[in-house]
Amino acid sequence: MNLLDKKVAILGGGSWATALAKIVQTNVGSINWYMRKQEQIDEFLRTGKNPEYLRSLAFDTSTIHFTTDINEVVGNSDVLILAIPSPFIKMHLKKLRRSIRRKIIISAIKGMVPDENMVVTDYLHIRYEVPNENLGMIAGPCHAEEVATERLSYLTIGCCNRENACAMAQLFEMPFVRTNTSDDVWGLEYSSVMKNIYAIASGICYGLKYGDNFQAVLTSNAIQEINRFANATNPLRRDIDSSAYLGDLLVTAYSQFSRNRQFGNMIGRGYSVRTAQLEMEMIAEGFYGTKCIHDFNERFHVDLPIVEAVYNILYNQASPMLEIKELTKKLK
């Protein structure tokens, strides 16, 4: 399967969608691009840059077909790259009047479908009957800001069909982007969701003036939680220390670009959850992922003390200072 000859679409108008669009446009020539707001498209066409995200990236808009009609972009594309924030994915997909069963779909969404408590590939498979072998996802430490400035990055493409994973990976290979493949789709998706929760925890602790020593303990316990949860929900041999799991956790927990860490830092410094959300310019996926993982874990009862601490702070109005103090007694 050669996807470089196919019609490829980007769905989403944020920073990650913009970074991926630049890579894919370079590799395939022309792309279709679905955005929600016509005014964003109009300004993009006028300046050659996304007016809201990664404004330093310049595009040749003559090879981009923009649209606010999701049915148009689906009808005119063979490959769909989903980069819509997880809280809004259901809202956008509900507009579909065209079947996506025969499309190749790659999720760049590091979150779960709210209310359904399902990872994105599961939701597409069950709700829209997309075959698993046509579903892929992007994992690994890959902040959009660094991809946009062509700093060396590593992506892992997950798909249950290894041959298809390799074909999907070709869309993203660049001199500054190296790709790996994996068939651990569930493990990668859950890890991608959970690392955002731990980044919030890291930010809360930073805001509370906990130092680097404790941050190291927090992060080492976090990767153990991810491993326990992945093994309980999808027993499979996996290298939890690889970049797709541990690497993604580390960059999200520590990086200046991590919006989830910024969100947690604000809460640790005394902001209410609502105020922190209002002041954030972008979505902190971990806020929604925390509830999804908490609720989903009621079926499995995996020991996840960090997830539970963040859940109590975000959803039960627990004191960050007291909740983290209790958490320190449970970590090793």
C-alpha positions as CSV (number, residue, x, y, z in Angstrom):
1,M,0.0,0.0,0.0
2,N,1.5,3.3,-1.1
3,L,-0.2,6.3,0.6
4,L,2.0,8.9,-1.0
5,D,-0.1,8.6,-4.2
6,K,-3.4,9.0,-2.3
7,K,-5.4,12.1,-1.5
8,V,-4.7,13.0,2.1
9,A,-6.7,15.2,4.4
10,I,-5.9,16.9,7.7
11,L,-8.9,17.4,10.1
12,G,-8.3,20.0,12.7
13,G,-6.9,23.6,12.8
14,G,-4.7,23.6,15.9
15,S,-0.9,23.5,16.4
16,W,-0.5,19.7,16.0
17,A,-2.7,19.7,12.9
18,T,-0.6,22.5,11.5
19,A,2.7,20.8,12.1
20,L,1.5,17.5,10.6
21,A,0.0,19.4,7.6
22,K,3.4,20.9,6.8
23,I,5.1,17.5,6.9
24,V,2.4,15.7,4.8
25,Q,2.2,18.6,2.3
26,T,5.9,18.3,1.7
27,N,5.6,14.5,1.1
28,V,2.5,14.3,-1.0
29,G,2.4,17.7,-2.7
30,S,-1.3,18.7,-2.2
31,I,-3.6,18.2,0.7
32,N,-7.2,18.7,1.8
33,W,-7.6,20.5,5.1
34,Y,-10.8,20.7,7.2
35,M,-11.1,23.5,9.7
36,R,-14.1,24.6,11.7
37,K,-13.9,28.4,11.2
38,Q,-14.2,30.1,7.8
39,E,-12.5,33.2,9.2
40,Q,-9.4,31.1,10.1
41,I,-9.3,29.7,6.5
42,D,-9.7,33.2,5.0
43,E,-6.8,34.6,7.0
44,F,-4.7,31.5,6.2
45,L,-5.3,32.1,2.5
46,R,-4.4,35.8,2.8
47,T,-1.1,35.3,4.7
48,G,0.0,31.8,3.9
49,K,0.1,31.1,7.7
50,N,-2.2,29.7,10.3
51,P,-3.4,32.9,12.0
52,E,-3.9,31.1,15.4
53,Y,-1.2,28.5,15.7
54,L,2.5,28.1,14.8
55,R,2.5,31.4,12.9
56,S,6.1,31.0,11.9
57,L,5.2,28.2,9.5
58,A,4.6,29.3,5.9
59,F,2.5,27.3,3.5
60,D,2.0,27.2,-0.2
61,T,-1.7,27.5,-0.1
62,S,-2.1,26.9,-3.8
63,T,-1.7,23.2,-3.1
64,I,-4.1,23.2,-0.2
65,H,-7.9,22.8,-0.5
66,F,-9.5,24.2,2.6
67,T,-13.0,23.5,3.6
68,T,-15.3,23.8,6.6
69,D,-17.4,20.9,5.3
70,I,-16.4,17.6,6.8
71,N,-18.4,15.7,4.3
72,E,-16.6,17.4,1.4
73,V,-13.2,16.6,2.8
74,V,-14.1,13.0,3.5
75,G,-15.6,12.6,0.0
76,N,-12.5,14.0,-1.7
77,S,-9.9,12.1,0.4
78,D,-8.5,8.6,0.8
79,V,-6.5,9.1,4.0
80,L,-7.8,11.1,6.9
81,I,-5.5,12.4,9.6
82,L,-7.5,13.3,12.7
83,A,-5.9,16.1,14.8
84,I,-9.1,17.4,16.5
85,P,-8.9,17.8,20.3
86,S,-10.6,14.8,21.9
87,P,-13.4,16.8,23.6
88,F,-14.7,17.8,20.2
89,I,-14.2,14.7,18.1
90,K,-17.7,13.4,18.6
91,M,-19.2,16.8,17.7
92,H,-17.4,16.9,14.4
93,L,-17.9,13.2,13.4
94,K,-21.7,13.6,14.1
95,K,-21.8,15.8,11.0
96,L,-20.8,13.0,8.8
97,R,-23.2,11.9,6.1
98,R,-20.6,9.9,4.2
99,S,-19.2,6.5,5.1
100,I,-15.7,6.4,6.3
101,R,-15.5,2.6,6.4
102,R,-13.1,2.3,3.5
103,K,-10.9,5.2,4.5
104,I,-7.4,4.9,5.9
105,I,-7.6,6.9,9.2
106,I,-4.7,8.0,11.3
107,S,-5.4,9.4,14.7
108,A,-3.1,12.1,16.0
109,I,-5.4,12.6,19.0
110,K,-3.8,11.9,22.4
111,G,-7.0,11.7,24.2
112,M,-10.1,9.6,24.7
113,V,-13.7,10.1,23.4
114,P,-15.5,11.7,26.3
115,D,-18.6,10.0,27.7
116,E,-17.8,6.9,25.7
117,N,-14.5,6.3,27.6
118,M,-13.0,4.8,24.5
119,V,-9.7,5.4,22.7
120,V,-10.2,7.0,19.3
121,T,-9.4,3.9,17.2
122,D,-11.9,1.8,19.2
123,Y,-14.5,4.4,18.7
124,L,-14.0,4.6,14.9
125,H,-14.0,0.8,14.7
126,I,-17.2,0.3,16.7
127,R,-19.2,3.4,15.8
128,Y,-18.2,3.8,12.2
129,E,-17.2,0.2,11.3
130,V,-13.7,1.1,10.1
131,P,-11.6,-2.1,9.9
132,N,-8.8,-2.2,12.5
133,E,-6.2,-2.7,9.8
134,N,-7.2,0.6,8.3
135,L,-6.8,2.5,11.6
136,G,-3.5,4.0,12.7
137,M,-2.4,6.3,15.4
138,I,0.6,8.6,16.1
139,A,2.5,8.2,19.4
140,G,5.8,9.4,20.8
141,P,7.5,12.6,22.1
142,C,6.5,15.1,19.5
143,H,5.6,18.6,20.5
144,A,4.2,20.5,17.6
145,E,6.5,23.5,18.3
146,E,9.6,21.5,17.9
147,V,8.4,19.7,14.8
148,A,7.5,23.1,13.3
149,T,11.1,24.3,13.9
150,E,12.5,21.1,12.3
151,R,14.1,19.8,15.5
152,L,14.8,16.1,15.4
153,S,11.8,14.2,16.5
154,Y,10.7,10.5,16.6
155,L,7.2,9.3,15.9
156,T,5.8,5.8,16.4
157,I,2.9,4.8,14.1
158,G,0.7,2.2,15.6
159,C,-1.5,-0.2,13.6
160,C,-2.5,-3.8,14.0
161,N,-1.3,-4.5,10.5
162,R,2.5,-3.9,10.4
163,E,2.5,-3.5,6.6
164,N,-0.1,-0.7,6.8
165,A,1.8,0.9,9.7
166,C,4.9,1.1,7.5
167,A,2.8,2.7,4.7
168,M,1.3,5.2,7.1
169,A,4.8,6.0,8.5
170,Q,5.9,7.1,5.0
171,L,3.6,10.1,5.2
172,F,5.6,11.5,8.1
173,E,9.2,10.6,7.3
174,M,11.4,13.7,6.9
175,P,15.1,14.4,7.5
176,F,14.1,15.7,11.0
177,V,11.4,13.1,11.7
178,R,12.3,9.5,12.2
179,T,9.5,6.9,12.4
180,N,9.0,3.6,14.0
181,T,6.0,1.2,13.9
182,S,4.2,-0.9,16.4
183,D,1.2,-3.2,16.6
184,D,0.4,-2.2,20.2
185,V,-2.3,0.2,19.3
186,W,-4.2,0.0,22.6
187,G,-1.1,0.3,24.7
188,L,0.1,3.3,22.7
189,E,-3.2,5.0,22.9
190,Y,-3.7,4.5,26.6
191,S,-0.1,5.6,27.3
192,S,-0.7,8.7,25.1
193,V,-3.8,9.6,27.2
194,M,-2.2,8.9,30.6
195,K,1.0,10.8,30.1
196,N,-1.1,14.0,29.9
197,I,-2.5,13.1,33.4
198,Y,1.0,12.7,34.8
199,A,2.0,16.0,33.2
200,I,-0.8,17.7,35.1
201,A,0.5,16.0,38.3
202,S,4.0,17.2,37.5
203,G,2.8,20.8,37.0
204,I,0.8,20.7,40.2
205,C,3.8,19.6,42.1
206,Y,6.0,22.2,40.5
207,G,3.4,24.9,41.4
208,L,3.5,23.6,45.0
209,K,7.3,24.0,45.0
210,Y,8.2,20.3,45.0
211,G,11.8,19.9,43.6
212,D,13.5,17.8,41.0
213,N,14.1,14.9,43.4
214,F,10.4,14.4,43.9
215,Q,9.6,15.0,40.2
216,A,11.9,12.1,39.4
217,V,10.1,9.8,41.8
218,L,6.7,11.0,40.5
219,T,7.7,10.2,36.9
220,S,9.2,6.8,37.7
221,N,6.0,5.9,39.5
222,A,4.0,7.2,36.5
223,I,5.6,4.9,34.0
224,Q,4.9,2.0,36.3
225,E,1.2,3.0,36.5
226,I,1.1,3.2,32.7
227,N,2.6,-0.3,32.5
228,R,0.2,-1.8,35.0
229,F,-2.8,-0.3,33.2
230,A,-1.6,-1.3,29.7
231,N,-1.0,-4.9,30.9
232,A,-4.4,-5.1,32.6
233,T,-6.4,-3.8,29.7
234,N,-4.3,-5.3,26.8
235,P,-1.8,-7.9,27.9
236,L,1.0,-7.8,25.3
237,R,4.8,-7.8,25.2
238,R,5.8,-4.2,25.0
239,D,9.0,-2.2,25.8
240,I,7.5,0.4,28.2
241,D,10.9,2.1,28.3
242,S,10.9,3.0,24.6
243,S,10.3,6.5,23.3
244,A,6.7,5.9,22.4
245,Y,5.8,5.3,26.1
246,L,8.5,6.6,28.4
247,G,9.9,9.2,26.0
248,D,6.4,10.7,25.5
249,L,5.8,10.7,29.3
250,L,9.1,12.5,29.9
251,V,8.7,15.2,27.3
252,T,5.1,15.9,28.4
253,A,5.9,16.0,32.1
254,Y,9.0,18.2,31.8
255,S,8.8,20.3,28.6
256,Q,8.1,24.1,28.5
257,F,5.8,23.3,25.6
258,S,3.5,21.0,27.6
259,R,0.2,22.6,27.9
260,N,-0.9,19.9,30.5
261,R,2.1,20.7,32.7
262,Q,1.2,24.4,32.4
263,F,-2.4,23.7,33.3
264,G,-1.2,21.7,36.4
265,N,1.3,24.4,37.4
266,M,-1.5,27.0,37.5
267,I,-3.6,24.8,39.8
268,G,-0.6,24.1,42.0
269,R,-0.1,27.9,42.3
270,G,-3.6,28.4,43.5
271,Y,-5.8,28.8,40.4
272,S,-9.1,27.1,40.4
273,V,-9.6,24.5,37.7
274,R,-12.1,26.7,35.9
275,T,-9.8,29.8,36.0
276,A,-6.9,27.7,34.7
277,Q,-9.0,26.4,31.8
278,L,-10.1,29.9,30.9
279,E,-6.5,31.3,30.9
280,M,-5.2,28.4,28.8
281,E,-5.0,29.3,25.1
282,M,-5.2,25.6,24.1
283,I,-6.9,22.5,25.3
284,A,-5.3,20.5,28.1
285,E,-6.3,17.0,27.0
286,G,-5.3,15.6,30.4
287,F,-8.3,17.2,32.1
288,Y,-10.7,15.1,30.1
289,G,-8.4,12.1,30.0
290,T,-8.3,12.0,33.8
291,K,-12.0,11.4,34.1
292,C,-12.0,8.9,31.2
293,I,-9.2,6.8,32.7
294,H,-10.7,7.0,36.2
295,D,-14.1,5.9,35.0
296,F,-12.7,3.2,32.7
297,N,-10.5,1.9,35.5
298,E,-13.6,1.1,37.6
299,R,-13.8,-2.1,35.4
300,F,-10.2,-3.1,36.0
301,H,-9.3,-1.8,39.5
302,V,-5.7,-1.1,38.6
303,D,-3.7,0.6,41.3
304,L,-3.3,4.2,39.9
305,P,-2.6,6.5,42.9
306,I,-1.3,9.4,40.8
307,V,-4.3,9.3,38.5
308,E,-6.6,9.2,41.5
309,A,-4.9,12.1,43.1
310,V,-5.3,14.2,40.0
311,Y,-8.9,13.1,39.6
312,N,-9.7,14.2,43.2
313,I,-8.1,17.6,42.6
314,L,-9.7,18.3,39.2
315,Y,-13.2,16.8,39.8
316,N,-13.7,16.5,43.6
317,Q,-12.3,19.9,44.5
318,A,-9.7,18.3,46.8
319,S,-6.9,20.6,48.0
320,P,-3.8,20.2,45.8
321,M,-1.5,20.6,48.8
322,L,-3.3,18.0,50.9
323,E,-3.9,15.6,48.0
324,I,-0.2,15.6,46.9
325,K,0.9,15.3,50.5
326,E,-1.1,12.1,50.7
327,L,0.2,10.9,47.4
328,T,3.8,11.3,48.6
329,K,3.1,8.5,51.2
330,K,2.1,6.1,48.4
331,L,5.1,6.5,46.0
332,K,8.4,4.7,46.2
